[in-house]
Amino acid sequence: MSTTTITSTTSSTLTRKRGLSLYFTTPQGQASFLLTLPSELILKILDLVIIYNRRNASALASICKRISQLIDIILYTNVTLATPHKISLFHRTTLTKPPGFISNHVKKLAVTWTGRMHSHVENELARIVHTCSGCRVLALPPCDLPFTASFPPRTSSYRDVKHITTSSPPSPFELVLGSYIDLAPKPILSFYLPAGSTSTPSSHRKPNPALFASLTHLRFCEPSDLYHSLPSVLDSFSSPLSSLSHLHLCRRARANEDNDLAFTSDIRDCLRSRKTLKMMVVSIFPSLRRESQDRELMRKDIRESSIWLLLDEVAREDERLLVVDGEYGAWVKEWQTPSLFNFWDDAVKRHAQIKAEMKED
């Protein structure tokens, strides 16, 4: 007795919804009205849609090739990496994109993770920074490896075709640092050295001056744990910063009063010596870092501190100086909607408001 087995196969084709295609929204032979608009206006429309719901990006990219290209511009022009996992994912993206894609698209790169960073993630971050060679605004947490590391050209794969990635670092116009990073080369402590030998600065800590060659805007967003004089802070960049026009510093209220006096003196000297400086903002932070602290109490804590009174006097002498209340974590929130908020534009508005209030008084 024999048995016969009958098998059948079915195939299905995935098609996108008709509503996502511009072909069905216009008469045949005519271009879509959307695509006849200037690219800047289309970008603005798409950007607003993505801000409302980022999941819309993949659906929009499937409309047509032109829209897909514009979506790439929106998604990769401003890149914000808020967790170590996102840093690793974007590092993988830099290896799979076509040659030149990342350097041509990424104009603003912000890493807002402020927690502990494992060495392999820190190394991935350094490679990301060097890959984004066309970046014009760079925001980083306190982490020195992106500034001190150097990578030779390396071979990576894009669709099974190997290509060489560039080792040239970016040269941003604006650098935003979560707090001050001491980039000066450090000597080895004497008790680690053999008897009779002298201490020399370690060469691997020296930052690449090409990173700071075009810098016009420099921000230190939160006070560091240790006090550093302003000249030593600026000297640590291994660059004269001759094009610097906007500088943002910070100081904690009710700290060491001798350091308050020294800091104020450094501010005066900086304003006097740097004629190209158009604006300096100093944020004064509360003496205690408490998330639940009452805002009025924090404001009083700041405004009655010695450093506020000292700098307020300097601001009355030199109108380029703006003294404001500092808020912990505010710089991270800025990058949640980078297209809707600009620190320096906001500072100009505050400055104009304060000047108007002073005239009324």
C-alpha beads as a LAMMPS data file, in Angstrom:
LAMMPS data file: protein, C-alpha beads

361 atoms
360 bonds

1 atom types
1 bond types

-500.0 500.0 xlo xhi
-500.0 500.0 ylo yhi
-500.0 500.0 zlo zhi

Masses

1 110.0

Atoms # bond

1 1 1 0.000 0.000 0.000
2 1 1 1.429 3.319 -0.979
3 1 1 0.634 6.761 0.340
4 1 1 0.768 10.027 -1.509
5 1 1 1.687 13.236 0.260
6 1 1 0.515 16.498 -1.225
7 1 1 2.218 19.687 -0.112
8 1 1 1.414 23.205 -1.060
9 1 1 3.214 26.473 -0.541
10 1 1 1.831 29.938 -0.255
11 1 1 3.677 33.179 -0.696
12 1 1 2.797 36.589 0.592
13 1 1 4.122 39.939 -0.428
14 1 1 4.524 42.765 2.048
15 1 1 3.230 45.985 0.593
16 1 1 3.150 49.360 2.191
17 1 1 -0.142 51.072 2.764
18 1 1 -1.457 53.038 -0.179
19 1 1 -1.796 56.065 2.073
20 1 1 1.978 56.184 2.561
21 1 1 2.698 56.561 -1.144
22 1 1 2.741 59.954 -2.841
23 1 1 1.856 58.150 -6.097
24 1 1 -1.759 57.733 -5.029
25 1 1 -2.209 61.276 -3.707
26 1 1 -1.525 63.100 -6.991
27 1 1 -2.744 62.762 -10.562
28 1 1 -0.508 60.494 -12.625
29 1 1 2.321 62.276 -14.333
30 1 1 2.355 65.138 -11.845
31 1 1 4.799 65.624 -8.977
32 1 1 3.480 65.634 -5.428
33 1 1 2.781 69.128 -4.106
34 1 1 4.887 68.280 -1.020
35 1 1 7.948 67.609 -3.173
36 1 1 7.552 70.925 -5.002
37 1 1 8.160 72.826 -1.764
38 1 1 11.669 74.087 -0.846
39 1 1 13.724 71.436 0.967
40 1 1 14.015 73.655 4.062
41 1 1 10.217 73.806 4.374
42 1 1 9.812 70.053 3.835
43 1 1 12.453 69.437 6.506
44 1 1 10.574 71.666 8.946
45 1 1 7.290 69.829 8.296
46 1 1 8.879 66.398 8.710
47 1 1 10.782 67.522 11.807
48 1 1 7.561 68.610 13.521
49 1 1 5.935 65.261 12.698
50 1 1 8.890 63.348 14.145
51 1 1 9.025 65.514 17.289
52 1 1 5.357 64.662 17.904
53 1 1 6.052 60.929 17.551
54 1 1 9.513 59.616 16.653
55 1 1 8.002 56.299 15.527
56 1 1 6.641 58.148 12.503
57 1 1 10.162 58.333 11.058
58 1 1 10.258 54.779 9.656
59 1 1 6.811 55.162 8.089
60 1 1 7.723 58.496 6.512
61 1 1 10.977 57.087 5.139
62 1 1 8.997 54.516 3.140
63 1 1 7.059 57.168 1.167
64 1 1 9.707 57.761 -1.478
65 1 1 13.468 58.049 -1.946
66 1 1 13.498 61.853 -1.641
67 1 1 11.582 61.810 1.656
68 1 1 13.836 59.014 2.911
69 1 1 16.898 61.199 2.231
70 1 1 15.319 64.109 4.105
71 1 1 14.440 61.836 7.049
72 1 1 18.106 60.809 7.218
73 1 1 19.063 64.492 7.459
74 1 1 16.618 65.022 10.352
75 1 1 17.564 61.857 12.255
76 1 1 21.319 62.246 11.916
77 1 1 21.812 66.033 11.956
78 1 1 21.137 66.166 15.734
79 1 1 22.256 62.958 17.483
80 1 1 21.621 62.595 21.223
81 1 1 22.954 59.529 23.068
82 1 1 21.422 59.335 26.545
83 1 1 22.504 55.839 27.694
84 1 1 25.525 53.518 27.298
85 1 1 23.311 51.194 25.231
86 1 1 22.533 54.007 22.767
87 1 1 26.245 54.840 22.573
88 1 1 27.006 51.227 21.610
89 1 1 24.160 51.125 19.075
90 1 1 25.294 54.339 17.397
91 1 1 28.878 53.072 17.363
92 1 1 27.587 50.047 15.433
93 1 1 25.754 52.410 13.064
94 1 1 28.984 54.264 12.280
95 1 1 30.463 50.954 11.089
96 1 1 27.551 49.986 8.830
97 1 1 26.743 53.269 7.117
98 1 1 28.311 54.124 3.732
99 1 1 31.672 55.931 3.727
100 1 1 31.210 59.618 4.505
101 1 1 27.573 59.276 5.619
102 1 1 28.200 60.014 9.321
103 1 1 30.725 62.810 8.714
104 1 1 28.397 64.484 6.183
105 1 1 25.171 64.168 8.196
106 1 1 25.990 64.574 11.898
107 1 1 26.273 68.286 12.739
108 1 1 25.324 68.148 16.436
109 1 1 26.414 65.295 18.707
110 1 1 25.348 65.239 22.366
111 1 1 26.179 62.495 24.861
112 1 1 24.051 63.196 27.938
113 1 1 24.805 60.084 29.988
114 1 1 26.385 61.290 33.253
115 1 1 26.627 57.984 35.144
116 1 1 29.454 55.486 35.270
117 1 1 30.857 54.536 31.872
118 1 1 32.711 51.252 31.338
119 1 1 36.010 51.414 29.476
120 1 1 34.681 49.713 26.307
121 1 1 31.787 52.220 26.102
122 1 1 34.197 55.105 26.666
123 1 1 36.345 53.751 23.843
124 1 1 33.269 53.487 21.583
125 1 1 32.390 57.081 22.448
126 1 1 35.885 58.252 21.509
127 1 1 35.597 56.477 18.152
128 1 1 32.157 58.017 17.556
129 1 1 33.549 61.516 18.170
130 1 1 36.371 60.947 15.706
131 1 1 33.998 59.480 13.100
132 1 1 31.720 62.547 13.308
133 1 1 34.387 64.703 11.669
134 1 1 31.801 67.139 10.275
135 1 1 30.294 67.821 13.710
136 1 1 29.857 71.528 14.504
137 1 1 28.381 71.279 18.022
138 1 1 29.752 68.697 20.449
139 1 1 28.338 68.063 23.940
140 1 1 30.013 65.540 26.249
141 1 1 29.977 64.462 29.903
142 1 1 33.204 64.678 31.953
143 1 1 35.249 62.180 29.928
144 1 1 38.725 62.906 28.573
145 1 1 39.266 59.961 26.179
146 1 1 37.451 61.572 23.200
147 1 1 39.950 64.452 23.403
148 1 1 43.142 62.519 24.116
149 1 1 42.675 59.324 22.065
150 1 1 43.974 59.025 18.522
151 1 1 42.857 56.306 16.153
152 1 1 44.651 55.162 12.994
153 1 1 42.525 54.639 9.879
154 1 1 40.824 51.271 10.185
155 1 1 38.980 48.904 7.911
156 1 1 35.277 48.368 8.518
157 1 1 32.487 46.725 6.569
158 1 1 29.576 48.249 4.710
159 1 1 27.409 45.679 2.913
160 1 1 30.348 43.274 2.807
161 1 1 32.534 45.882 1.087
162 1 1 35.497 46.965 3.183
163 1 1 36.408 50.616 3.388
164 1 1 38.798 52.777 5.381
165 1 1 37.339 55.113 7.982
166 1 1 38.970 58.485 8.593
167 1 1 40.992 59.253 11.724
168 1 1 40.605 63.054 11.459
169 1 1 38.877 64.494 14.548
170 1 1 36.037 67.015 14.307
171 1 1 36.702 70.719 14.680
172 1 1 33.495 72.003 16.296
173 1 1 32.455 75.627 16.625
174 1 1 30.747 74.916 19.968
175 1 1 31.930 72.595 22.739
176 1 1 29.611 71.802 25.651
177 1 1 31.115 69.976 28.655
178 1 1 29.044 68.637 31.542
179 1 1 31.735 70.009 33.839
180 1 1 35.419 70.876 33.660
181 1 1 37.797 68.113 32.535
182 1 1 41.434 68.544 33.492
183 1 1 43.132 67.785 30.168
184 1 1 46.623 68.903 31.202
185 1 1 49.251 66.110 31.033
186 1 1 49.840 64.656 34.499
187 1 1 53.267 63.815 35.943
188 1 1 53.717 60.371 37.468
189 1 1 53.841 60.596 41.275
190 1 1 57.400 60.195 42.609
191 1 1 56.657 57.183 44.821
192 1 1 55.724 55.190 41.681
193 1 1 59.106 55.914 40.051
194 1 1 62.458 54.131 40.474
195 1 1 64.969 55.853 42.745
196 1 1 66.856 58.669 41.007
197 1 1 64.413 59.076 38.069
198 1 1 62.497 62.286 37.379
199 1 1 58.808 62.728 36.769
200 1 1 57.645 63.664 33.260
201 1 1 54.099 64.356 32.080
202 1 1 52.382 61.375 30.521
203 1 1 52.099 61.941 26.763
204 1 1 48.895 59.937 26.249
205 1 1 46.836 62.515 28.156
206 1 1 47.677 65.406 25.827
207 1 1 44.547 66.578 23.927
208 1 1 44.512 66.978 20.171
209 1 1 44.640 70.758 19.488
210 1 1 42.804 70.251 16.159
211 1 1 39.621 69.653 18.176
212 1 1 39.698 73.249 19.449
213 1 1 41.074 75.119 16.427
214 1 1 37.675 76.499 15.307
215 1 1 36.097 76.889 18.746
216 1 1 33.991 80.042 19.208
217 1 1 31.547 78.855 21.909
218 1 1 32.719 76.993 25.024
219 1 1 30.524 75.864 27.914
220 1 1 31.193 74.280 31.309
221 1 1 27.658 73.452 32.436
222 1 1 28.088 72.378 36.076
223 1 1 30.758 73.016 38.731
224 1 1 33.429 70.353 39.145
225 1 1 34.302 68.784 42.482
226 1 1 37.652 70.609 42.728
227 1 1 38.443 74.283 42.146
228 1 1 40.546 75.194 39.103
229 1 1 41.598 78.708 38.212
230 1 1 40.219 80.051 34.938
231 1 1 43.669 80.488 33.294
232 1 1 44.567 76.861 34.049
233 1 1 41.198 75.718 32.670
234 1 1 41.696 77.518 29.343
235 1 1 45.387 76.580 29.095
236 1 1 44.555 72.867 29.418
237 1 1 43.070 72.837 25.893
238 1 1 46.529 73.048 24.270
239 1 1 45.158 75.815 22.057
240 1 1 45.103 79.616 22.388
241 1 1 41.318 79.644 21.718
242 1 1 41.883 82.865 19.827
243 1 1 38.451 82.715 18.134
244 1 1 36.532 82.302 21.393
245 1 1 33.556 84.694 21.451
246 1 1 31.166 83.025 23.939
247 1 1 32.154 81.468 27.258
248 1 1 29.970 79.783 29.881
249 1 1 31.407 79.104 33.358
250 1 1 29.887 78.020 36.646
251 1 1 30.523 78.251 40.364
252 1 1 28.869 76.771 43.446
253 1 1 27.373 79.191 45.985
254 1 1 28.787 79.371 49.522
255 1 1 31.992 77.577 48.600
256 1 1 35.497 78.694 49.671
257 1 1 35.379 82.507 49.841
258 1 1 39.082 82.886 48.997
259 1 1 38.410 80.941 45.797
260 1 1 35.399 83.204 45.192
261 1 1 37.709 86.216 45.221
262 1 1 40.250 84.467 42.984
263 1 1 37.491 83.402 40.564
264 1 1 36.123 86.945 40.379
265 1 1 39.598 88.307 39.700
266 1 1 40.061 85.741 36.899
267 1 1 36.729 86.805 35.378
268 1 1 37.828 90.449 35.338
269 1 1 41.188 89.550 33.771
270 1 1 39.537 87.378 31.134
271 1 1 37.086 90.117 30.135
272 1 1 39.925 92.629 30.017
273 1 1 42.345 90.495 27.971
274 1 1 39.958 88.755 25.551
275 1 1 38.666 91.544 23.341
276 1 1 37.016 89.036 20.968
277 1 1 34.756 87.806 23.788
278 1 1 31.184 88.962 23.077
279 1 1 29.402 87.237 25.954
280 1 1 30.336 85.475 29.173
281 1 1 27.697 83.648 31.208
282 1 1 28.389 82.499 34.774
283 1 1 25.861 80.132 36.360
284 1 1 25.785 80.092 40.170
285 1 1 24.566 76.766 41.563
286 1 1 22.923 76.078 44.941
287 1 1 25.284 75.128 47.759
288 1 1 23.485 71.792 48.252
289 1 1 22.414 69.477 45.463
290 1 1 18.878 68.517 46.411
291 1 1 16.358 67.613 43.721
292 1 1 13.372 68.257 46.000
293 1 1 14.625 71.565 47.407
294 1 1 12.188 74.474 47.167
295 1 1 13.012 76.770 44.232
296 1 1 12.591 79.939 46.272
297 1 1 15.000 78.635 48.906
298 1 1 17.529 77.738 46.199
299 1 1 17.177 81.177 44.631
300 1 1 17.705 82.841 48.024
301 1 1 20.701 80.575 48.692
302 1 1 22.265 81.701 45.406
303 1 1 21.414 85.413 45.473
304 1 1 22.700 85.933 49.035
305 1 1 26.017 84.144 48.443
306 1 1 29.289 86.058 48.280
307 1 1 30.100 84.908 44.750
308 1 1 26.789 86.252 43.408
309 1 1 27.383 89.662 45.008
310 1 1 30.946 89.801 43.678
311 1 1 30.011 88.862 40.119
312 1 1 26.941 91.092 40.099
313 1 1 29.285 94.025 40.676
314 1 1 31.491 92.909 37.750
315 1 1 28.399 92.561 35.522
316 1 1 27.515 96.194 36.228
317 1 1 31.023 97.190 35.105
318 1 1 31.109 95.059 31.946
319 1 1 27.841 94.405 30.100
320 1 1 29.289 91.326 28.375
321 1 1 28.912 89.391 31.643
322 1 1 25.616 87.718 32.515
323 1 1 25.165 86.082 35.935
324 1 1 22.312 83.551 36.195
325 1 1 20.941 80.903 38.552
326 1 1 22.283 77.427 37.833
327 1 1 20.215 74.252 37.817
328 1 1 21.695 70.767 38.073
329 1 1 20.775 68.588 35.109
330 1 1 19.495 71.502 33.003
331 1 1 22.092 70.973 30.263
332 1 1 20.905 67.382 29.789
333 1 1 17.281 68.545 29.390
334 1 1 18.360 71.019 26.697
335 1 1 19.243 68.157 24.362
336 1 1 15.868 66.458 24.657
337 1 1 14.549 69.024 22.144
338 1 1 17.679 70.612 20.586
339 1 1 15.698 72.165 17.737
340 1 1 13.437 74.043 20.173
341 1 1 15.990 75.474 22.645
342 1 1 19.315 77.226 22.237
343 1 1 21.308 78.195 25.323
344 1 1 22.956 81.243 23.782
345 1 1 19.747 82.607 22.260
346 1 1 18.123 82.260 25.676
347 1 1 21.091 84.032 27.303
348 1 1 20.739 86.987 24.903
349 1 1 17.036 87.301 25.806
350 1 1 17.828 87.178 29.544
351 1 1 20.560 89.745 29.117
352 1 1 18.234 92.144 27.306
353 1 1 15.585 91.681 30.000
354 1 1 18.049 92.401 32.822
355 1 1 19.323 95.542 31.055
356 1 1 15.749 96.754 30.622
357 1 1 15.032 96.177 34.334
358 1 1 18.212 98.064 35.306
359 1 1 17.143 101.063 33.193
360 1 1 13.756 101.133 34.916
361 1 1 15.446 101.139 38.330

Bonds

1 1 1 2
2 1 2 3
3 1 3 4
4 1 4 5
5 1 5 6
6 1 6 7
7 1 7 8
8 1 8 9
9 1 9 10
10 1 10 11
11 1 11 12
12 1 12 13
13 1 13 14
14 1 14 15
15 1 15 16
16 1 16 17
17 1 17 18
18 1 18 19
19 1 19 20
20 1 20 21
21 1 21 22
22 1 22 23
23 1 23 24
24 1 24 25
25 1 25 26
26 1 26 27
27 1 27 28
28 1 28 29
29 1 29 30
30 1 30 31
31 1 31 32
32 1 32 33
33 1 33 34
34 1 34 35
35 1 35 36
36 1 36 37
37 1 37 38
38 1 38 39
39 1 39 40
40 1 40 41
41 1 41 42
42 1 42 43
43 1 43 44
44 1 44 45
45 1 45 46
46 1 46 47
47 1 47 48
48 1 48 49
49 1 49 50
50 1 50 51
51 1 51 52
52 1 52 53
53 1 53 54
54 1 54 55
55 1 55 56
56 1 56 57
57 1 57 58
58 1 58 59
59 1 59 60
60 1 60 61
61 1 61 62
62 1 62 63
63 1 63 64
64 1 64 65
65 1 65 66
66 1 66 67
67 1 67 68
68 1 68 69
69 1 69 70
70 1 70 71
71 1 71 72
72 1 72 73
73 1 73 74
74 1 74 75
75 1 75 76
76 1 76 77
77 1 77 78
78 1 78 79
79 1 79 80
80 1 80 81
81 1 81 82
82 1 82 83
83 1 83 84
84 1 84 85
85 1 85 86
86 1 86 87
87 1 87 88
88 1 88 89
89 1 89 90
90 1 90 91
91 1 91 92
92 1 92 93
93 1 93 94
94 1 94 95
95 1 95 96
96 1 96 97
97 1 97 98
98 1 98 99
99 1 99 100
100 1 100 101
101 1 101 102
102 1 102 103
103 1 103 104
104 1 104 105
105 1 105 106
106 1 106 107
107 1 107 108
108 1 108 109
109 1 109 110
110 1 110 111
111 1 111 112
112 1 112 113
113 1 113 114
114 1 114 115
115 1 115 116
116 1 116 117
117 1 117 118
118 1 118 119
119 1 119 120
120 1 120 121
121 1 121 122
122 1 122 123
123 1 123 124
124 1 124 125
125 1 125 126
126 1 126 127
127 1 127 128
128 1 128 129
129 1 129 130
130 1 130 131
131 1 131 132
132 1 132 133
133 1 133 134
134 1 134 135
135 1 135 136
136 1 136 137
137 1 137 138
138 1 138 139
139 1 139 140
140 1 140 141
141 1 141 142
142 1 142 143
143 1 143 144
144 1 144 145
145 1 145 146
146 1 146 147
147 1 147 148
148 1 148 149
149 1 149 150
150 1 150 151
151 1 151 152
152 1 152 153
153 1 153 154
154 1 154 155
155 1 155 156
156 1 156 157
157 1 157 158
158 1 158 159
159 1 159 160
160 1 160 161
161 1 161 162
162 1 162 163
163 1 163 164
164 1 164 165
165 1 165 166
166 1 166 167
167 1 167 168
168 1 168 169
169 1 169 170
170 1 170 171
171 1 171 172
172 1 172 173
173 1 173 174
174 1 174 175
175 1 175 176
176 1 176 177
177 1 177 178
178 1 178 179
179 1 179 180
180 1 180 181
181 1 181 182
182 1 182 183
183 1 183 184
184 1 184 185
185 1 185 186
186 1 186 187
187 1 187 188
188 1 188 189
189 1 189 190
190 1 190 191
191 1 191 192
192 1 192 193
193 1 193 194
194 1 194 195
195 1 195 196
196 1 196 197
197 1 197 198
198 1 198 199
199 1 199 200
200 1 200 201
201 1 201 202
202 1 202 203
203 1 203 204
204 1 204 205
205 1 205 206
206 1 206 207
207 1 207 208
208 1 208 209
209 1 209 210
210 1 210 211
211 1 211 212
212 1 212 213
213 1 213 214
214 1 214 215
215 1 215 216
216 1 216 217
217 1 217 218
218 1 218 219
219 1 219 220
220 1 220 221
221 1 221 222
222 1 222 223
223 1 223 224
224 1 224 225
225 1 225 226
226 1 226 227
227 1 227 228
228 1 228 229
229 1 229 230
230 1 230 231
231 1 231 232
232 1 232 233
233 1 233 234
234 1 234 235
235 1 235 236
236 1 236 237
237 1 237 238
238 1 238 239
239 1 239 240
240 1 240 241
241 1 241 242
242 1 242 243
243 1 243 244
244 1 244 245
245 1 245 246
246 1 246 247
247 1 247 248
248 1 248 249
249 1 249 250
250 1 250 251
251 1 251 252
252 1 252 253
253 1 253 254
254 1 254 255
255 1 255 256
256 1 256 257
257 1 257 258
258 1 258 259
259 1 259 260
260 1 260 261
261 1 261 262
262 1 262 263
263 1 263 264
264 1 264 265
265 1 265 266
266 1 266 267
267 1 267 268
268 1 268 269
269 1 269 270
270 1 270 271
271 1 271 272
272 1 272 273
273 1 273 274
274 1 274 275
275 1 275 276
276 1 276 277
277 1 277 278
278 1 278 279
279 1 279 280
280 1 280 281
281 1 281 282
282 1 282 283
283 1 283 284
284 1 284 285
285 1 285 286
286 1 286 287
287 1 287 288
288 1 288 289
289 1 289 290
290 1 290 291
291 1 291 292
292 1 292 293
293 1 293 294
294 1 294 295
295 1 295 296
296 1 296 297
297 1 297 298
298 1 298 299
299 1 299 300
300 1 300 301
301 1 301 302
302 1 302 303
303 1 303 304
304 1 304 305
305 1 305 306
306 1 306 307
307 1 307 308
308 1 308 309
309 1 309 310
310 1 310 311
311 1 311 312
312 1 312 313
313 1 313 314
314 1 314 315
315 1 315 316
316 1 316 317
317 1 317 318
318 1 318 319
319 1 319 320
320 1 320 321
321 1 321 322
322 1 322 323
323 1 323 324
324 1 324 325
325 1 325 326
326 1 326 327
327 1 327 328
328 1 328 329
329 1 329 330
330 1 330 331
331 1 331 332
332 1 332 333
333 1 333 334
334 1 334 335
335 1 335 336
336 1 336 337
337 1 337 338
338 1 338 339
339 1 339 340
340 1 340 341
341 1 341 342
342 1 342 343
343 1 343 344
344 1 344 345
345 1 345 346
346 1 346 347
347 1 347 348
348 1 348 349
349 1 349 350
350 1 350 351
351 1 351 352
352 1 352 353
353 1 353 354
354 1 354 355
355 1 355 356
356 1 356 357
357 1 357 358
358 1 358 359
359 1 359 360
360 1 360 361
